[in-house]
Amino acid sequence: MAALKEIDNSLVTVGSPAEGGCCWTSFNPAAKTPTDATTKMSTVGDFESLGELSENGFSEDKSITSTKHKGWHGSVVLSVVSEEERKYKVEFIEVNRPSVAKLRYGSKNVTAGEDGSVSKILDKVGVNETYPLVFDELESNGYLRRTVVEKAAVESFDTVPHKKGDLLVYGMTFIALDSGDGMPVKIYRAKPAMAAAAAKN
């Protein structure tokens, strides 16, 4: 492994959506999530595109709750992490895409019409489902970056204003759940196959 320079501006990056899609999910509980950054999601079985996101992209938040233990003199002598949470905020703008509507209303409550877009939604109460989420980004330095949330549950929904001239947006906040291995989120990063091959020549 090559050693990094003490300062290397090529490690600074701006994120943008990857070509061909930026967010994916599956409604199959047995779906296998990708384990690299380069496999095209369109070839991963059971995953569906969630279309374009708003200009805000997505945001991730990690919070830690600590239990602080104090000594006799009142100063903190030990801090123990008692709770960790990872949340993802996303705004979907293709509201008539069935996969997006299923995230908001439940996978069994959305019907697609002959043209493939949403034709009927049943807004039932008590929908409690979990889904994997995969976010694909292209860094400005040429690397692909893939964030894989193995198991996510919707924690909250944004208000959807139906106002003249305003874009309909389904904003949702997801909480990442432990899928059993203690690592609810995995991030993969690699050069695209074509770029890597060109660099070797």
Helices and strands as residue ranges (DSSP letters): G 9-11, E 15-17, E 23-26, G 41-43, E 47-49, E 53-70, E 76-92, H 98-105, E 110-112, E 118-121, E 130-139, E 144-157, E 170-176, E 185-190, H 193-200
